[in-house]
């Protein structure tokens, strides 16, 4: 080899250029009956808020159906009016917070057909990350379903709480993401 391999470089952050859009945080249209606000903050390894991040989510509707536009889903597409299943929230110079308006998902079959607990799939992009981080948001008030979830069961018991969104008292859920350190969120290798 003539030249050494060029190291990976962090580019950006440029999240506010072309990626977020005004309706991105709305997985369901504003005013959808049963909608909830899913919100939190993103922290770095020192516990400082990360002002420049992008969060993408994917989930089922309350009946466990996806926004299937191509007819590939096993049970057909969601019948929930305006349900996209996909959300995106990002700020280039924010305050470290995010918020999405969605519905609480239903249970969906996982590998082997076992029902998974209600959850939201999350991809996080932020400064200093060369690749996205992938995690899940489960709901703390779904203890019975969480106890039988095969993916959650694969996480060491002392770390499972980092995947639980807590009711916020206003009908929504709070889920903070910590990249490192005390209470580090569990991330999955894909």
N, CA, C and O of each residue as an XYZ file, in Angstrom:
760
protein
N       0.852     -1.165      0.000
C       0.000      0.000      0.000
C       0.902      1.234      0.000
O       1.866      1.299      0.764
N       0.598      2.196     -0.841
C       1.409      3.398     -0.962
C       1.069      4.400      0.131
O       1.959      4.975      0.756
N      -0.222      4.604      0.357
C      -0.656      5.589      1.333
C      -1.375      4.899      2.485
O      -2.048      3.890      2.274
N      -1.243      5.428      3.701
C      -1.964      4.833      4.829
C      -3.463      5.120      4.712
O      -3.882      6.041      4.010
N      -4.249      4.321      5.406
C      -5.699      4.513      5.416
C      -6.033      5.855      6.046
O      -5.469      6.228      7.075
N      -6.935      6.561      5.435
C      -7.379      7.840      5.983
C      -8.350      7.574      7.126
O      -9.285      6.788      6.970
N      -8.140      8.220      8.278
C      -9.037      7.974      9.409
C     -10.428      8.544      9.159
O     -10.601      9.469      8.365
N     -11.406      7.985      9.843
C     -12.765      8.523      9.765
C     -12.769      9.932     10.337
O     -11.992     10.256     11.235
N     -13.635     10.743      9.816
C     -13.721     12.120     10.272
C     -15.160     12.427     10.671
O     -16.109     11.935     10.060
N     -15.298     13.233     11.686
C     -16.616     13.707     12.072
C     -16.922     14.940     11.243
O     -16.156     15.904     11.261
N     -18.017     14.925     10.526
C     -18.419     16.052      9.712
C     -19.670     16.651     10.326
O     -20.570     15.935     10.762
N     -19.711     17.942     10.354
C     -20.913     18.590     10.868
C     -20.725     19.064     12.276
O     -19.587     19.286     12.691
N     -21.773     19.231     13.029
C     -23.132     18.757     12.721
C     -23.881     19.702     11.779
O     -23.778     20.925     11.876
N     -24.619     19.103     10.887
C     -25.435     19.852      9.947
C     -26.872     19.350      9.981
O     -27.537     19.317      8.945
N     -27.354     18.964     11.137
C     -28.671     18.337     11.224
C     -29.812     19.264     10.838
O     -30.844     18.809     10.345
N     -29.634     20.557     11.059
C     -30.729     21.471     10.763
C     -30.808     21.833      9.287
O     -31.706     22.570      8.879
N     -29.883     21.325      8.483
C     -29.889     21.635      7.059
C     -30.508     20.461      6.303
O     -29.823     19.484      5.997
N     -31.788     20.557      6.006
C     -32.439     19.591      5.144
C     -32.998     18.337      5.795
O     -33.805     17.651      5.167
N     -32.619     18.005      7.003
C     -33.126     16.766      7.607
C     -34.425     16.970      8.375
O     -35.416     16.314      8.051
N     -34.473     17.844      9.372
C     -35.766     18.054     10.047
C     -36.737     18.801      9.133
O     -36.324     19.555      8.252
N     -37.996     18.586      9.350
C     -39.032     19.336      8.657
C     -40.148     19.587      9.667
O     -40.252     18.863     10.657
N     -40.977     20.590      9.437
C     -41.953     20.997     10.455
C     -42.844     19.877     10.983
O     -43.175     19.876     12.169
N     -43.243     18.926     10.145
C     -44.124     17.860     10.592
C     -43.358     16.625     11.077
O     -43.975     15.643     11.492
N     -42.044     16.661     11.031
C     -41.223     15.523     11.437
C     -41.515     14.977     12.826
O     -41.569     13.760     13.000
N     -41.708     15.845     13.826
C     -41.977     15.338     15.175
C     -43.384     14.750     15.363
O     -43.688     14.204     16.424
N     -44.233     14.860     14.348
C     -45.613     14.391     14.468
C     -45.767     13.034     13.788
O     -45.982     12.952     12.578
N     -45.654     11.976     14.581
C     -45.866     10.621     14.073
C     -47.340     10.442     13.728
O     -47.699      9.662     12.846
N     -48.180     11.177     14.439
C     -49.611     11.263     14.151
C     -49.963     12.746     14.026
O     -49.271     13.585     14.601
N     -51.010     13.084     13.295
C     -51.396     14.489     13.181
C     -51.757     15.087     14.541
O     -52.242     14.399     15.439
N     -51.507     16.383     14.658
C     -51.883     17.081     15.885
C     -53.361     16.848     16.177
O     -54.194     16.882     15.271
N     -53.678     16.612     17.443
C     -55.055     16.411     17.860
C     -55.571     14.999     17.695
O     -56.752     14.750     17.941
N     -54.727     14.065     17.288
C     -55.158     12.671     17.153
C     -55.587     12.147     18.515
O     -54.820     12.251     19.473
N     -56.802     11.579     18.635
C     -57.233     11.031     19.920
C     -56.235      9.982     20.428
O     -55.788      9.120     19.672
N     -55.900     10.067     21.696
C     -54.972      9.124     22.301
C     -53.510      9.447     22.078
O     -52.638      8.686     22.496
N     -53.221     10.581     21.415
C     -51.811     10.904     21.166
C     -51.122     11.305     22.467
O     -51.747     11.820     23.394
N     -49.818     11.052     22.507
C     -48.990     11.368     23.676
C     -47.740     12.094     23.209
O     -47.313     11.975     22.061
N     -47.177     12.841     24.127
C     -45.902     13.521     23.869
C     -44.788     12.657     24.447
O     -44.782     12.362     25.641
N     -43.851     12.255     23.604
C     -42.681     11.486     24.012
C     -41.509     12.454     23.941
O     -41.172     12.957     22.869
N     -40.893     12.710     25.082
C     -39.882     13.767     25.121
C     -38.762     13.431     26.096
O     -38.878     12.519     26.915
N     -37.690     14.179     25.989
C     -36.570     14.005     26.894
C     -35.413     14.875     26.481
O     -35.554     15.822     25.708
N     -34.254     14.522     27.024
C     -33.027     15.258     26.730
C     -31.926     14.259     26.380
O     -31.989     13.090     26.759
N     -30.923     14.737     25.655
C     -29.789     13.915     25.250
C     -28.543     14.463     25.947
O     -28.229     15.649     25.843
N     -27.832     13.570     26.666
C     -26.659     13.963     27.452
C     -25.409     13.265     26.922
O     -25.472     12.133     26.442
N     -24.277     13.954     27.016
C     -23.007     13.331     26.647
C     -22.404     12.619     27.861
O     -23.041     12.534     28.911
N     -21.184     12.109     27.717
C     -20.538     11.345     28.778
C     -20.220     12.133     30.031
O     -20.054     11.545     31.100
N     -20.132     13.454     29.925
C     -19.878     14.294     31.107
C     -21.172     14.722     31.786
O     -21.145     15.358     32.839
N     -22.289     14.378     31.190
C     -23.572     14.808     31.738
C     -24.038     16.140     31.191
O     -25.023     16.697     31.676
N     -23.335     16.669     30.173
C     -23.737     17.927     29.543
C     -24.765     17.640     28.448
O     -24.711     16.605     27.784
N     -25.687     18.558     28.276
C     -26.693     18.417     27.227
C     -26.050     18.547     25.851
O     -25.140     19.353     25.655
N     -26.524     17.759     24.912
C     -26.031     17.813     23.537
C     -27.033     18.648     22.725
O     -28.150     18.197     22.471
N     -26.641     19.856     22.320
C     -27.588     20.736     21.628
C     -27.793     20.407     20.159
O     -28.743     20.901     19.551
N     -26.926     19.585     19.571
C     -26.982     19.316     18.140
C     -27.110     17.816     17.901
O     -26.115     17.099     17.794
N     -28.330     17.371     17.821
C     -28.591     15.946     17.622
C     -29.826     15.767     16.737
O     -30.580     16.708     16.489
N     -30.002     14.554     16.278
C     -31.171     14.205     15.480
C     -31.655     12.845     15.963
O     -30.871     11.904     16.082
N     -32.929     12.749     16.236
C     -33.536     11.489     16.674
C     -34.571     11.073     15.635
O     -35.414     11.869     15.221
N     -34.488      9.802     15.222
C     -35.493      9.233     14.341
C     -36.138      8.055     15.060
O     -35.461      7.288     15.746
N     -37.446      7.917     14.897
C     -38.166      6.821     15.540
C     -39.008      6.069     14.510
O     -39.398      6.608     13.475
N     -39.269      4.809     14.836
C     -40.145      3.956     14.024
C     -40.927      3.094     14.986
O     -40.358      2.567     15.942
N     -42.213      2.937     14.757
C     -43.056      2.200     15.693
C     -44.330      1.709     15.040
O     -44.691      2.115     13.935
N     -45.000      0.821     15.759
C     -46.327      0.338     15.357
C     -47.395      1.266     15.941
O     -47.108      2.092     16.808
N     -48.611      1.121     15.462
C     -49.742      1.866     16.031
C     -50.269      1.112     17.261
O     -49.709      0.071     17.603
N     -51.317      1.592     17.939
C     -51.820      0.907     19.133
C     -52.309     -0.518     18.894
O     -52.399     -1.302     19.838
N     -52.628     -0.866     17.642
C     -53.061     -2.226     17.311
C     -51.900     -3.120     16.884
O     -52.114     -4.264     16.482
N     -50.678     -2.609     16.967
C     -49.510     -3.395     16.574
C     -49.309     -3.471     15.074
O     -48.651     -4.386     14.579
N     -49.869     -2.516     14.346
C     -49.714     -2.484     12.889
C     -48.830     -1.302     12.491
O     -48.809     -0.268     13.158
N     -48.112     -1.477     11.404
C     -47.212     -0.434     10.937
C     -47.843      0.367      9.808
O     -48.817     -0.068      9.193
N     -47.284      1.533      9.546
C     -47.718      2.368      8.420
C     -47.125      1.744      7.168
O     -46.089      2.187      6.672
N     -47.773      0.741      6.674
C     -47.267     -0.085      5.590
C     -47.841      0.401      4.271
O     -48.989      0.117      3.930
N     -47.021      1.138      3.537
C     -47.513      1.713      2.291
C     -47.385      0.767      1.103
O     -47.889      1.064      0.020
N     -46.715     -0.374      1.293
C     -46.461     -1.260      0.163
C     -47.084     -2.647      0.318
O     -46.801     -3.539     -0.482
N     -47.924     -2.844      1.330
C     -48.606     -4.113      1.491
C     -47.733     -5.261      1.958
O     -48.085     -6.425      1.763
N     -46.587     -4.950      2.580
C     -45.671     -6.012      2.989
C     -45.907     -6.490      4.418
O     -45.367     -7.526      4.808
N     -46.688     -5.774      5.201
C     -46.920     -6.144      6.594
C     -47.786     -7.381      6.715
O     -48.652     -7.618      5.873
N     -47.561     -8.174      7.758
C     -48.313     -9.423      7.901
C     -49.796     -9.221      8.197
O     -50.618    -10.061      7.833
N     -50.144     -8.123      8.850
C     -51.538     -7.901      9.240
C     -52.175     -6.731      8.509
O     -53.253     -6.273      8.890
N     -51.531     -6.251      7.480
C     -52.045     -5.103      6.754
C     -51.613     -3.804      7.393
O     -51.064     -3.800      8.495
N     -51.856     -2.710      6.713
C     -51.402     -1.418      7.206
C     -52.246     -0.897      8.366
O     -53.370     -1.339      8.602
N     -51.666      0.044      9.066
C     -52.386      0.718     10.145
C     -53.640      1.390      9.594
O     -53.621      1.972      8.510
N     -54.713      1.304     10.345
C     -55.956      1.980      9.966
C     -56.083      3.329     10.660
O     -57.071      4.034     10.459
N     -55.093      3.699     11.478
C     -55.137      4.961     12.214
C     -54.894      6.122     11.248
O     -53.843      6.204     10.613
N     -55.851      6.989     11.150
C     -55.805      8.125     10.226
C     -54.547      8.963     10.434
O     -54.298      9.468     11.529
N     -53.763      9.104      9.372
C     -52.582      9.960      9.401
C     -51.359      9.382     10.106
O     -50.356     10.080     10.254
N     -51.415      8.137     10.539
C     -50.293      7.525     11.258
C     -49.162      7.232     10.285
O     -49.348      6.510      9.305
N     -47.974      7.800     10.560
C     -46.797      7.569      9.719
C     -45.898      6.479     10.267
O     -45.241      5.767      9.508
N     -45.866      6.347     11.595
C     -44.973      5.395     12.228
C     -43.556      5.916     12.349
O     -42.778      5.390     13.146
N     -43.202      6.916     11.596
C     -41.858      7.490     11.565
C     -41.887      8.899     12.132
O     -42.772      9.694     11.815
N     -40.916      9.194     12.966
C     -40.767     10.544     13.500
C     -39.327     10.990     13.405
O     -38.409     10.170     13.438
N     -39.127     12.295     13.286
C     -37.773     12.850     13.245
C     -37.778     14.205     13.941
O     -38.595     15.076     13.643
N     -36.852     14.356     14.867
C     -36.723     15.603     15.603
C     -35.243     15.927     15.711
O     -34.461     15.095     16.170
N     -34.852     17.112     15.299
C     -33.450     17.484     15.384
C     -33.258     18.982     15.413
O     -34.027     19.746     14.830
N     -32.222     19.372     16.099
C     -31.885     20.786     16.221
C     -30.379     20.936     16.088
O     -29.623     20.162     16.675
N     -29.943     21.920     15.326
C     -28.512     22.168     15.225
C     -28.017     22.956     16.427
O     -26.910     22.720     16.912
N     -28.820     23.882     16.907
C     -28.444     24.672     18.079
C     -29.601     24.671     19.067
O     -30.146     25.724     19.400
N     -29.968     23.494     19.531
C     -31.065     23.369     20.470
C     -30.583     23.399     21.906
O     -29.449     23.785     22.192
N     -31.459     22.987     22.800
C     -31.134     22.985     24.230
C     -30.915     21.569     24.756
O     -30.919     21.350     25.968
N     -30.725     20.606     23.853
C     -30.518     19.222     24.257
C     -31.793     18.420     24.366
O     -31.750     17.233     24.688
N     -32.927     19.044     24.106
C     -34.201     18.347     24.260
C     -34.734     17.864     22.915
O     -34.287     18.292     21.851
N     -35.696     16.968     23.002
C     -36.435     16.523     21.822
C     -37.868     16.272     22.261
O     -38.134     16.067     23.445
N     -38.782     16.288     21.317
C     -40.179     15.967     21.586
C     -40.821     15.446     20.312
O     -40.629     15.996     19.227
N     -41.584     14.381     20.466
C     -42.339     13.785     19.367
C     -43.774     13.579     19.840
O     -44.011     13.291     21.013
N     -44.723     13.727     18.930
C     -46.124     13.477     19.254
C     -46.531     12.207     18.520
O     -46.450     12.119     17.295
N     -46.967     11.237     19.295
C     -47.220      9.917     18.748
C     -48.361      9.247     19.493
O     -49.072      9.904     20.254
N     -48.544      7.985     19.294
C     -49.472      7.156     20.053
C     -48.660      6.037     20.691
O     -47.608      5.656     20.178
N     -49.140      5.522     21.787
C     -48.442      4.412     22.421
C     -48.610      3.185     21.534
O     -49.732      2.817     21.186
N     -47.488      2.546     21.163
C     -47.585      1.410     20.250
C     -48.171      0.167     20.908
O     -48.137      0.018     22.129
N     -48.702     -0.709     20.089
C     -49.175     -2.007     20.566
C     -48.061     -3.037     20.489
O     -46.951     -2.736     20.052
N     -48.362     -4.229     20.909
C     -47.380     -5.314     20.880
C     -47.268     -5.861     19.465
O     -48.258     -5.958     18.739
N     -46.056     -6.214     19.089
C     -45.787     -6.792     17.769
C     -44.995     -8.077     17.952
O     -44.265     -8.220     18.932
N     -45.132     -9.016     17.015
C     -44.343    -10.244     17.120
C     -42.870     -9.958     16.834
O     -42.525     -9.118     16.003
N     -42.028    -10.676     17.543
C     -40.591    -10.557     17.336
C     -40.048    -11.814     16.697
O     -40.805    -12.635     16.178
N     -38.728    -11.967     16.735
C     -38.135    -13.190     16.201
C     -38.723    -14.412     16.906
O     -38.813    -14.431     18.133
N     -39.112    -15.403     16.166
C     -39.711    -16.598     16.746
C     -41.192    -16.442     17.036
O     -41.816    -17.363     17.563
N     -41.769    -15.289     16.703
C     -43.192    -15.078     16.900
C     -43.617    -14.624     18.283
O     -44.797    -14.350     18.499
N     -42.680    -14.537     19.236
C     -43.029    -14.068     20.583
C     -43.445    -12.606     20.519
O     -42.850    -11.809     19.794
N     -44.484    -12.262     21.296
C     -44.915    -10.869     21.333
C     -43.903    -10.033     22.102
O     -43.439    -10.415     23.176
N     -43.574     -8.885     21.526
C     -42.693     -7.934     22.183
C     -43.545     -6.916     22.938
O     -44.693     -6.664     22.574
N     -42.986     -6.349     23.968
C     -43.671     -5.289     24.704
C     -43.790     -4.058     23.805
O     -43.003     -3.896     22.873
N     -44.765     -3.193     24.075
C     -44.851     -1.948     23.312
C     -43.514     -1.206     23.382
O     -42.955     -1.017     24.462
N     -43.019     -0.796     22.235
C     -41.744     -0.092     22.198
C     -41.650      0.774     20.948
O     -42.387      0.597     19.978
N     -40.724      1.707     21.011
C     -40.412      2.593     19.894
C     -38.942      2.372     19.558
O     -38.093      2.394     20.449
N     -38.636      2.160     18.290
C     -37.252      2.025     17.837
C     -36.665      3.419     17.640
O     -37.324      4.308     17.100
N     -35.415      3.603     18.084
C     -34.791      4.927     18.056
C     -33.416      4.857     17.413
O     -32.614      3.978     17.728
N     -33.154      5.787     16.515
C     -31.811      6.019     15.982
C     -31.400      7.420     16.416
O     -32.167      8.373     16.276
N     -30.184      7.538     16.945
C     -29.676      8.825     17.409
C     -28.423      9.180     16.625
O     -27.505      8.371     16.495
N     -28.399     10.388     16.111
C     -27.241     10.949     15.435
C     -26.847     12.186     16.229
O     -27.708     12.987     16.593
N     -25.552     12.351     16.502
C     -25.116     13.513     17.287
C     -23.662     13.819     17.000
O     -22.950     13.022     16.389
N     -23.232     14.983     17.451
C     -21.837     15.388     17.258
C     -20.909     14.344     17.863
O     -21.190     13.782     18.921
N     -19.832     14.103     17.196
C     -18.850     13.157     17.689
C     -19.152     11.702     17.382
O     -18.323     10.834     17.658
N     -20.306     11.414     16.824
C     -20.664     10.033     16.492
C     -20.432      9.810     14.998
O     -20.950     10.550     14.161
N     -19.660      8.797     14.681
C     -19.438      8.484     13.274
C     -20.545      7.605     12.713
O     -20.760      7.566     11.502
N     -21.247      6.901     13.595
C     -22.367      6.050     13.204
C     -23.535      6.332     14.138
O     -23.347      6.808     15.258
N     -24.712      6.040     13.678
C     -25.893      6.235     14.519
C     -25.844      5.270     15.696
O     -25.214      4.215     15.624
N     -26.509      5.639     16.764
C     -26.725      4.747     17.901
C     -28.168      4.283     17.832
O     -29.064      5.058     17.496
N     -28.389      3.014     18.151
C     -29.727      2.432     18.054
C     -30.148      1.933     19.430
O     -29.398      1.228     20.105
N     -31.348      2.306     19.833
C     -31.891      1.839     21.098
C     -33.393      1.651     20.949
O     -33.948      1.810     19.862
N     -34.030      1.316     22.037
C     -35.486      1.163     22.079
C     -36.017      1.931     23.274
O     -35.340      2.081     24.291
N     -37.231      2.411     23.132
C     -37.942      3.017     24.253
C     -39.083      2.079     24.610
O     -39.978      1.833     23.800
N     -39.043      1.559     25.826
C     -40.145      0.782     26.394
C     -40.880      1.690     27.371
O     -40.402      2.782     27.681
N     -42.013      1.258     27.849
C     -42.843      2.093     28.718
C     -42.893      1.498     30.120
O     -43.259      0.336     30.297
N     -42.524      2.295     31.110
C     -42.438      1.821     32.496
C     -43.774      1.313     33.014
O     -43.800      0.463     33.904
N     -44.886      1.813     32.478
C     -46.201      1.381     32.961
C     -46.720      0.131     32.232
O     -47.911     -0.175     32.288
N     -45.830     -0.576     31.559
C     -46.166     -1.839     30.873
C     -45.370     -2.987     31.502
O     -44.769     -3.791     30.789
N     -45.367     -3.062     32.828
C     -44.514     -4.019     33.550
C     -44.742     -5.465     33.108
O     -43.775     -6.204     32.920
N     -45.984     -5.879     32.940
C     -46.259     -7.266     32.570
C     -45.712     -7.587     31.176
O     -45.065     -8.617     30.986
N     -45.971     -6.712     30.205
C     -45.462     -6.927     28.847
C     -43.936     -6.849     28.830
O     -43.283     -7.633     28.141
N     -43.365     -5.906     29.585
C     -41.908     -5.762     29.623
C     -41.242     -7.020     30.176
O     -40.166     -7.413     29.725
N     -41.887     -7.641     31.150
C     -41.311     -8.840     31.779
C     -41.184    -10.006     30.804
O     -40.347    -10.887     31.003
N     -42.005    -10.022     29.752
C     -41.959    -11.133     28.799
C     -41.317    -10.758     27.464
O     -41.310    -11.569     26.538
N     -40.784     -9.558     27.351
C     -40.192     -9.116     26.088
C     -38.832     -9.780     25.876
O     -37.952     -9.653     26.728
N     -38.639    -10.489     24.754
C     -37.381    -11.212     24.545
C     -36.164    -10.306     24.383
O     -35.071    -10.675     24.810
N     -36.324     -9.136     23.779
C     -35.191     -8.229     23.607
C     -34.824     -7.592     24.940
O     -33.647     -7.532     25.297
N     -35.814     -7.119     25.671
C     -35.553     -6.516     26.977
C     -34.943     -7.540     27.932
O     -34.096     -7.194     28.756
N     -35.365     -8.787     27.826
C     -34.809     -9.849     28.677
C     -33.337    -10.107     28.369
O     -32.617    -10.634     29.217
N     -32.874     -9.745     27.164
C     -31.468     -9.954     26.806
C     -30.549     -8.895     27.411
O     -29.326     -9.029     27.359
N     -31.130     -7.851     27.979
C     -30.365     -6.773     28.607
C     -30.160     -7.112     30.080
O     -31.107     -7.540     30.739
N     -28.951     -6.933     30.617
C     -28.745     -7.199     32.043
C     -29.770     -6.440     32.895
O     -30.047     -5.268     32.643
N     -30.320     -7.107     33.888
C     -31.427     -6.542     34.670
C     -31.108     -5.173     35.255
O     -31.991     -4.319     35.341
N     -29.861     -4.951     35.658
C     -29.504     -3.667     36.264
C     -29.449     -2.531     35.235
O     -29.361     -1.365     35.622
N     -29.498     -2.843     33.940
C     -29.439     -1.813     32.898
C     -30.792     -1.571     32.226
O     -30.939     -0.615     31.465
N     -31.779     -2.424     32.500
C     -33.072     -2.316     31.801
C     -33.771     -0.983     32.033
O     -34.479     -0.497     31.151
N     -33.586     -0.394     33.188
C     -34.268      0.869     33.483
C     -33.839      1.979     32.526
O     -34.564      2.961     32.367
N     -32.670      1.843     31.880
C     -32.226      2.871     30.932
C     -33.026      2.844     29.636
O     -32.869      3.723     28.788
N     -33.883      1.839     29.481
C     -34.722      1.728     28.284
C     -36.186      2.047     28.567
O     -37.032      1.884     27.688
N     -36.493      2.498     29.777
C     -37.887      2.734     30.163
C     -38.242      4.216     30.163
O     -37.569      5.024     30.803
N     -39.292      4.561     29.448
C     -39.849      5.911     29.488
C     -40.842      5.968     30.642
O     -41.699      5.097     30.789
N     -40.712      6.993     31.441
C     -41.594      7.168     32.597
C     -42.743      8.111     32.270
O     -42.547      9.097     31.560
N     -43.952      7.820     32.782
C     -45.048      8.769     32.615
C     -44.637     10.124     33.200
O     -44.021     10.191     34.263
N     -44.986     11.199     32.491
C     -44.555     12.526     32.924
C     -45.581     13.278     33.763
O     -45.322     14.404     34.189
N     -46.740     12.673     34.007
C     -47.772     13.338     34.787
C     -48.713     14.191     33.955
O     -49.743     14.643     34.454
N     -48.373     14.416     32.691
C     -49.222     15.204     31.794
C     -49.797     14.356     30.664
O     -50.259     14.892     29.657
N     -49.771     13.031     30.828
C     -50.290     12.142     29.800
C     -49.249     11.729     28.773
O     -49.572     10.999     27.836
N     -48.006     12.178     28.925
C     -46.934     11.815     28.008
C     -45.891     10.967     28.713
O     -46.122     10.451     29.807
N     -44.749     10.832     28.073
C     -43.654     10.015     28.608
C     -42.329     10.735     28.437
O     -42.090     11.402     27.430
N     -41.472     10.588     29.442
C     -40.133     11.173     29.387
C     -39.097     10.058     29.258
O     -39.129      9.065     29.985
N     -38.173     10.254     28.307
C     -37.094      9.305     28.090
C     -35.825     10.085     27.780
O     -35.685     10.643     26.692
N     -34.901     10.125     28.733
C     -33.622     10.781     28.534
C     -32.625      9.776     27.975
O     -32.664      8.593     28.311
N     -31.744     10.254     27.129
C     -30.717      9.416     26.515
C     -29.358      9.884     27.019
O     -29.006     11.058     26.899
N     -28.603      8.954     27.583
C     -27.250      9.244     28.090
C     -26.264      8.414     27.281
O     -26.346      7.186     27.251
N     -25.324      9.104     26.618
C     -24.391      8.423     25.730
C     -23.329      7.623     26.464
O     -22.865      6.606     25.950
N     -22.936      8.058     27.649
C     -21.918      7.376     28.440
C     -22.132      7.720     29.902
O     -22.960      8.564     30.247
N     -21.363      7.043     30.761
C     -21.342      7.392     32.176
C     -22.474      6.777     32.968
O     -23.091      5.801     32.541
N     -22.742      7.358     34.130
C     -23.788      6.857     35.016
C     -25.133      6.855     34.288
O     -25.539      7.858     33.701
N     -25.805      5.724     34.338
C     -27.114      5.618     33.697
C     -27.056      5.599     32.178
O     -28.039      5.930     31.516
N     -25.900      5.211     31.615
C     -25.753      5.148     30.160
C     -26.886      4.321     29.551
O     -27.164      3.208     29.998
N     -27.520      4.867     28.550
C     -28.594      4.171     27.831
C     -28.016      2.931     27.154
O     -26.898      2.962     26.640
N     -28.774      1.852     27.156
C     -28.375      0.655     26.433
C     -28.559      0.914     24.940
O     -29.626      1.331     24.490
N     -27.486      0.654     24.181
C     -27.535      0.766     22.728
C     -27.292     -0.629     22.152
O     -26.564     -1.436     22.729
N     -27.908     -0.894     21.017
C     -27.833     -2.218     20.406
C     -26.910     -2.209     19.193
O     -26.938     -1.270     18.398
N     -26.103     -3.238     19.051
C     -25.256     -3.395     17.873
C     -26.081     -4.092     16.795
O     -26.639     -5.163     17.030
N     -26.154     -3.496     15.640
C     -26.928     -4.070     14.539
C     -26.012     -4.606     13.471
O     -26.481     -5.129     12.460
